[in-house]
């Protein structure tokens, strides 16, 4: 199992790269077999590094004011759960509350569940 410190380093690193809209650095925190799910339906909404990079590249370029603020962070065993406030998204100008649950393989984030 990955240490809490390493999990926090990965989650915080990807958050900083997200807020800087640095697609190359952002992608380095995620495994090549990354899977993104909708919570609670567990619907798979994205799979693989190529699809992931393409989707976030579009999100970053379409939303130059994009910013995520962590309201609450919980570590439970081998997951990290973030309560986030996301602003700067063109289709939700008032901002939105998002829950992100991160799971890990031996060295990177390999699964994320999002709830809005």
C-alpha positions in Angstrom: 0.0 0.0 0.0 1.2 3.5 -0.8 2.1 5.8 2.1 -0.3 8.6 3.0 2.5 11.1 2.3 3.0 9.8 -1.3 -0.8 9.8 -1.9 -1.0 13.4 -0.7 2.0 14.4 -2.8 0.3 13.0 -5.9 -3.1 14.6 -5.2 -1.6 18.0 -4.3 0.7 17.9 -7.3 -2.0 17.2 -9.8 -4.1 20.0 -8.1 -1.3 22.5 -8.6 -0.8 21.5 -12.2 -4.6 21.7 -12.8 -4.7 25.2 -11.4 -1.8 26.2 -13.6 -3.4 24.5 -16.5 -0.2 22.7 -17.2 -1.3 19.6 -19.1 2.1 17.9 -19.4 2.8 18.1 -15.6 -0.9 17.3 -14.8 -0.8 14.1 -16.7 2.4 12.9 -14.9 0.4 12.3 -11.7 -1.9 9.7 -13.4 -1.2 6.2 -14.6 -1.3 5.2 -18.3 -4.4 3.1 -17.5 -6.3 5.9 -15.7 -10.0 5.4 -15.3 -12.5 8.1 -14.5 -15.9 7.3 -13.1 -19.1 9.1 -12.2 -20.2 8.6 -8.6 -22.4 7.1 -7.4 -23.4 5.3 -10.6 -19.9 4.0 -11.1 -20.3 4.8 -14.8 -16.9 4.7 -16.6 -16.6 8.1 -18.3 -13.0 8.1 -19.5 -10.3 5.5 -19.8 -6.6 5.6 -20.8 -3.9 8.3 -20.8 -4.6 9.5 -24.4 -8.4 10.1 -23.7 -7.5 11.7 -20.4 -4.9 14.1 -21.8 -7.2 15.1 -24.7 -10.2 15.8 -22.4 -8.2 17.9 -20.0 -6.3 19.7 -22.7 -9.7 20.8 -24.0 -10.9 21.7 -20.5 -7.8 23.8 -19.8 -7.8 25.7 -23.2 -11.6 26.3 -23.0 -11.5 27.7 -19.5 -8.6 30.1 -19.0 -9.8 31.1 -15.5 -10.2 27.5 -14.3 -9.4 27.1 -10.6 -10.0 24.4 -8.0 -10.0 25.1 -4.3 -9.9 22.3 -1.8 -12.5 22.7 0.9 -11.9 19.5 2.7 -9.5 16.6 2.3 -9.8 13.1 3.9 -7.4 10.2 3.8 -8.8 6.8 4.4 -6.5 3.8 4.1 -5.6 3.8 0.4 -7.8 6.6 -0.9 -7.9 10.4 -0.8 -11.3 12.2 -0.9 -11.4 15.9 -1.8 -14.3 18.3 -1.5 -13.6 20.9 -4.1 -15.0 24.2 -5.3 -14.3 24.6 -9.0 -14.6 28.1 -10.6 -13.8 29.5 -14.0 -15.7 27.0 -16.1 -17.7 28.6 -18.9 -20.8 26.5 -18.5 -21.0 27.0 -14.7 -19.9 30.6 -14.1 -21.2 30.6 -10.5 -18.8 27.7 -9.6 -19.6 24.1 -8.6 -19.1 21.9 -5.6 -17.4 18.6 -6.7 -16.4 15.5 -4.8 -13.3 13.7 -6.1 -12.2 10.3 -4.8 -8.6 9.3 -5.8 -7.3 5.7 -5.8 -3.7 4.6 -6.5 -1.6 1.9 -8.0 2.0 1.4 -6.8 3.1 4.8 -8.0 0.4 7.0 -9.5 -3.3 7.9 -9.4 -5.1 5.2 -11.4 -8.8 5.8 -10.6 -10.9 8.8 -9.9 -14.6 9.1 -9.1 -16.4 12.5 -9.5 -19.7 13.5 -8.0 -21.3 16.9 -8.6 
